[in-house]
Amino acid sequence: MNLYEYMGKEIFRKYGIPVPDGYVIENVGELKKFEYPVAIKSQILSGKRGKAGGIKFAKNAEDLKTYSEQLLNSTINNLTVKKLLIERMLNIKKELYLSITLDRATKQPVIILSADGGMEIESVPEENIHKIYIDPMVGYSDYIAREALSYLPIENRKQFSSLLESLYKAFVGEDALLTEINPLVIDGENNIIAGDSKVIIDDNALYRHKDYMITDPDKTELENEAATKSFTFIEMDGDIGVIANGAGLTMATMDALTLHKLKPRNFLDLGGTDNIEIVEDAFSFVMRARPKLIFVNIFGGVTKADTVANGIVSSKKKFDIKQQIVVRLSGVHEEEGQKILLESGIKAFNNMTDAVKELSKIQGVE
């Protein structure tokens, strides 16, 4: 899960990483007396905000009010601005780049740094980007900071060493996939400050970080609520509720329906589960989307076919489902699953094509 900049900076504060003084508003009535000049930063989950006009600078209270009114509820990079971060402007002497992410090839955290930070980080030559790998069995050690400092023009070595160690602690402690500071600012007094933040929390660890659940203003209420259950759920404008397992199969289901001139009401990836309650949760979101017909497309592996079948049967009773349910069920425990459905009056198919043809027949679009 991507966090907004202000949320990333709250994490940085928690771990002792210096960030500019600032506060968040959702309407201009929340503006406070503050030391000027200030930066007004749109809180959207998108890069290149500055180039898109999502960051403005105010020299006085009048500018602050005017620019805040312009930015709030505006559209930046196709995203609606619902919050602004008002921050004290930094006296920037130098901008660097620093991040920690997970290198999937080596299966270990890697520190990425460059003496050339800021808005054009993507265009920095590869030879100016440096990587330091951290053995997860050993963890962070002081020599890592010494190696990092060999690449960076930093005078305040003690503060940087402390900051880098804190950033690693935040990366591990918050179950992050990325903790990024760009720019890492050196100000006129040689203080080192996180000018921006980008933090991505591992979705699989969100159950340990309930405070980070965010409401995306560009998602529907159901989509935001489904995200708290770790479902990938997207509402669409059709009439067939869809539950499938795995992003690939769910997308293939969308394609198959569209190919047969059928319109999905939603995209819901059940994921890998062997839990009836999770199947019921999935049905709860699909039913609230008010579909006319329901299609469950499961290829059993981690997700056992009989578990899904029991989940379908219990959901039908629990939510008093009147809509017709068409099921494609194959894979692990396929025979048991189909028997469970058959005993409950629900017909299941072995392959997706036959199931989609059944949907076409019901919808009258053969």
N, C-alpha and C positions, 0 to 999 in steps of 0.2 A: 504494500500500500504506500503510495506516494503521500507524503505529508506536505502541508502548506509551509511556506518559509517561516512564518511565525511559530509554527509548531516545532519545526526543526530547531529554531533558536531557543525555544523553551527547553528542549533537550540539551542543547549546548550549555545553557545556563546551569542546568541541573548538574552537569559534569564539570563545571568550572571553566568553560571555554568563553572568553570575553566576546560579547556581542554589543552592538550599539543600544543605547537606551531607546525605548520605544513602546508603543501600545497599539492595540488593534481596535478599529471601529467598524460598525456596520451601518451607521448613518451619521450625518454631519453634526447631529445634536450631541454626539459623544466626543467631539473634538475638545482637547484640553489645552490649557496654557502650556507652552513648551518652548524650549530654547531654539531659536532659529539660526541658520536655515535648517529645513527638515526635508527628508526624502519621503515621498508618498508612494507606496509600493502596492500595486494590485496583488491580491492573494488569489492566484489561479494556479492550477497544476499544469504549467506550461513553461517552457524555456523561451528565451528571446523576448521577454516582456518589455525590456527597455526599448528595443528596436520597434516593437509594435505600439509604443506609446503608453505602455502600462505602468511606467514609472515617471513621476514628475517631481520637481523640486520647488519648494516654496521658501521665499525669503521673509514672509510675514504672515500674520494671521489671515489677512484678506486672501492672499494667494492660496493658503492652505484650504480655506473654505471653498474657494472657486474650483480648484483642481480636484478636491475630494468629491464635490458635486458632479464634476465631469466624469470621474472614474467610476464612482459607485453605480452599479447596475448597467455599466457600459459593457460592450463585448470586445474582448481582447483575445486574439487567436482563437476565435469561435467559442470562447468561454465567457460566461457571465461573471462579472466582478461583484461579489457580495461582501467582501471584506477588504479593508485597507490596513496596511501596516505603516504607521507614522513613526519615523525614526530620526534621531539626530544624525545630521550629515557628518561624515567622517572627513578629516583632513588627510586625504590620501597621498602618500608619498610613493608607494609601490604596491602593485597588485600581483599576488602569487596565486597558484592553484594547488589545492591539497584535497585529496579524497582517500577513503578506504572502501574497498569493495571486495566482493568474493570472486576469486579467479577460479572458474569452474574447471579449467583444464588442469591446474595444479592442485585444486581442492584446498586452497588456503587463502587467507586474507592477503590483499596486496595494497600497499600504500602507493598512490600515484601522485606525483608532484611535479610542478614546473615553476620556474622563475617567471614565466609569462602567463599570468592569470587574467581574468576579466571576460569581457563579452565575446572575444574572438578566440576562445580556447580551442575550438574545433580546428582552427587554421594553424595552430602552433605546430611547427615541424616535429616529426617523431623523435628526432635526436635531442629535442629539448624537453621531452617527457621522460621522467625517470620512474622506475618501479622498484619497490622494495618488498619482498615477500616475507610473510610472518609465518613461521612454522606453528600451527595451532597446538602442537604437543609441547612446545616451549613457551609460546606466548610472547608478550611484548617485553623487550629489554632495552636498556638505555643506549646500547650501541646502535639501535635502529635510528634514534634521533640524531646521533652523531653522523651516521651515513646520510640521512636526509639533509642535514645542514651542509654537507659537502656539495650539495647541488643548488643551494639557495643563498641569495645575498642577504642574510639576516645577521644583524648585530646583536639583537637581544636573544641570544642562544638559549638562555635559561627559560625564558617565557615560551619560546617555541617548543622546547623539549617537553615542558609541562603540557602545552596545548596538544601536541601530537599524542602523548600518552592518554590524555583525556578523550581525544577523539576515538582512539582505539577502544577505550573502556565503554564509550557510548555505542560504538559499533557492536561490540559483543553484548553489552548489558541490555541493549534495546532490541536485540535480535534483528539487526539491520542488514539489508543487502547492500546498502550504500549510505555512507555519511560523507557529504561533499561540502567543501567551503570554497566558493568561487565568486568573488575574489576573497582571498585571504589578504587582508589589508595591513600594510605597515604604515602607521600614520606619522605625522610630523615629529612626534616625540618618541618614535621607534617602538610604540606599542603595537602589538599584533592582535588584530581583531577579526572576527568572522563577519565579513561584509554581507554575506548571503548564506543560505543553508539549503541543502537538498538532502532529505533523509527518506529512504525507502525501507519500510519495515517488511520483513518476510511475512507474507499472508498466512503461512502455516503456523506462525507464532502469535497471531493477533489475539488469540484467546488469552494470552498473557498480558495483553496491552489494551484493555477495553477503553482506556482514556483516549486512545488515538483514533477511535472510530470517527470518521468525518462524514459530513453531509455534502455531497457534490451537488451544487446548484443546478447543474445541467443534467442531473438524473432525476427520474421520477421518484415519488415517495417509496413506491414498492422496490425500485432498484436499489435505493440507498438502504432500505431495511434488509433486503436480501444480502447485501454486502456484509452486514453484521453477522450473517449466518455462513459467511464464506462461500455463498453461491455466486456464480457468474450468471446474472439474470438481467435480461434486457427486454423491455416491452416493445412490441411492434404493433403494426396496425391491422393485422389479420385476425382470424377467428379460430385458429387451431392452437391450443395450448400444447407446448412441447416440453418434455422432460427426456433428456438423453444423458449418457455418461461419457465424459471426455470431451475436450474442446473440439477435437477433430471430428468425432462422430456427430456432435451436436451441429457443427457447421455443415457436415454432409447431409444431415437431416433437413436443415434449412434449404439446401440446394435441391434435394430430392422433392420436397414439397413444392418449391417454386417451379421446378421443371414440370410438375404435374398440375400447374396452375392452381395450386393450393397456397393459402396465405397463413403463415405462422403468426400467432398472437404474441409469442415470446421466444426468447432463447434462454434455456436453463440447463446449465451443465451440472449434473448431479455430482460429478467427481467420482472418486473411488471410495466406496463405503460398503460396509456390511452391517448397516444399522437401520432398522425399520423406521425409527423416529426421524432420521434424516430424509428418508423417502417421504414421510408425512409432511415434514417441513417444506419440501419441494412442492408438494401438492398444494400446501396452504398458499404459497405465492401464486402458483398458476391459477388456482380457483379465484383468487382475489382479482386477477386480471380479466375475469369473466369470459372465458373462451366458450365457443359453441360446441367444440369437440376437443378431445384430448388424445395426444399421441405420445406414448412412452416407447422410446427406442433404446434398448439396453443390450450391450454385448458384455456378457458376464466374464469377469476376470477377478480383479480385486472386489468388484461389486458382484456379489453372488446373485444369480437369477432368482433363486427361491426367496432370498431376502427382499428383493424388489417386489416380487409377486405378493409376498405377505404385506409389504408396505402399501401396494396398490389396493389390496382388499381392505386393509384397515382404514386407509384414507377415504375410500368410497363410503364406508360406514360413518367415519368421523365427520366428514364434511358434507354428508348427505348428497353425494354427487349424482346428479340426474343426467349429465351429459354422457354421451357414449365414449367409452375408452377403447382405443385401438392400441394393441401392444405388439411390439417386435421384441422377442426375448430369446436370446441364444447365448451359448457359452457355458461357463461353470454352473452346474446344478440346473441346467436348462429344462430337463424333463420334469424335475420336481416343481420348478417354477410354473411351467405351463399347466401342470396338473392342478396346482393351487388356483390358478386363474380360471381354468375350465370349470372347476367345482363351484366357483363364484359367478359363473355365467359370463366371464370375460374371455373372448377369443384372443389367442396369441399366435403370432406368426414367427417362423424361423428366420426369415430374411426381411430386409427393409423394403425391397421392391414390392413384395406381396402386401405388406402392411400399408404402404402408401397407396397401392391400387385400391385397397379396401376403403381408405379415407376418401379417395376420389369417388368411389361408388356411393359412399354415404353422402358426400357433398354434391353428387350429381354433376361432376365435371369430367366424366370419362371421355 
